[in-house]
Structures are given as structure tokens and as C-alpha cells.
Amino acid sequence: MRKILVVEDDRDLLEFVSRGLQEAGFSVEEALNAFAAYEILFNTEVDLVILDLMLPDMDGFEFLKKLRKRRPRLPILILSARSSVDDRVRGLELGSDDYLTKPFSFAELLARVKSLLRRASQSPEMEEVLSAGPIRLDLLRREVRVGEKRVELSPREFALLEYLMRHKGRVLTRIQILEKIWGYHFSPESNIVDVYICRLREKLGLRRDSRPTIRTIRQVGYTFTDED
């Protein structure tokens, strides 16, 4: 049975979500604050976290950042009343896999939970290190180096680079990248993919004539390649 940790400081809402998940066949752990959530995460294996951002003992974004660093592959769904675009973008950039705003439909929450769990179960076995030329992406340490130089990437930039490197030589469309990295939280017409590709190129020092490089396939998408 899949186990879900619900981190929510509103007792009534926590009970509502937990009961619904249990009726849907999930095992549920409950935490009213970040400290309780840490205790559960250190002592219990969970398959997914539903996280409220407005916690009484820690900023939710800070908790998310710490959790993502410790558990890089754990699916995390933010469930929050903070509904501004800036908050949603920040949550996704810090490593959440999905973001649902309150008030919400439980049916939609359940559908998103199931989708995240399916996606996680279909993920290939992780290699510890992906490399191409001087670029080394360490999946366990969540660290990227170009030669001896360590490069600081946001969780979303790291995920994008990992996706590109795992599909080296393959052309990935903008829609494919949006679906994999952002889960269609942005319109397909959004330029968010192009913005992040530019950031990666700049941080990794990738030029058009360097190898490896991220090559633009006009009107289609991008490919990570180390070939001429």
C-alpha cells in the first residue's frame, strides 16, 4: 500500500484530506508542522508528500528546499492558499512536482496524486553519475561540475539538465519538456523552456561550437549532443 505524508496545520483540512486518501486506498501519515514531518520522514518510508506552505514553525518554501535536497526523487505536491504566480513559480523552481491551490476539489487532488505516483513508478533506475565531456551530473549528491568547477543549479535547472542528458542525441520538443519538468503548469505557448535552456547554457558555459552543447532545433525543441 502506498504511503502519503500530509503536512497541514489546519486540523480539519488535514482530517478531510487524510480520510479521503484512506478511502481511496492509501496509507496516510499526518503532520501539523515541519518538525513532526521531519520526524516521520526520518523514521518512515513514504511515497509522496502533500505539503502546505503556511506552517507554524518553518516557512514552507524552506522546508521544501531542505526536503528536496535530502530526498531528490520523492514526489512532492504543494497544496496551498498561496495562489500567486510568483508563489507557484517559486514552489516549482524549488523542486515541487505539482502545485494545487486552495480551495480545491478533492477529486482533482486525488487525480494529481495518482499521476505523480505513476510517473515516479515509471522512472528508470537511477545512475549515480551522468557525464558528457567535462560535465558531470551527480544524482546522489545533487551536484553538477564542469571540469573541476562546481556549478550551482536550481532544482528545476538540475531536473532539466538531467532530462536532457538522459536523452542525449534525441530531439525533445518543448511540449515534452514542459510535460516532464513542469507538468503543464505553464501554457504550451510559454517561453519558460527557452528561458531555462538559456540559463543552463550560460551556467555551463555551453556555446554553439562547444561539445557537448544544447542545440536548438528550430520550431521543434532542443537536443543535448556531444557530436558535430
Secondary structure, DSSP 8 states (H G I E B T S, - for coil): --EEEEE-S-HHHHHHHHHHHHHTT-EEEEESSHHHHHHHHHHS--SEEEE-SB-SSSBHHHHHHHHHHH-TTS-EEEEES--SHHHHHHHHHTT-SEEEESS--HHHHHHHHHHHHHHHHTS----SEEEETTEEEETTTTEEEETTEEE---HHHHHHHHHHHHTTTS-EEHHHHIIIIITT-S-TT--HHHHHHHHHHHHHT--TTSSSEEEEETTTEEEEE---
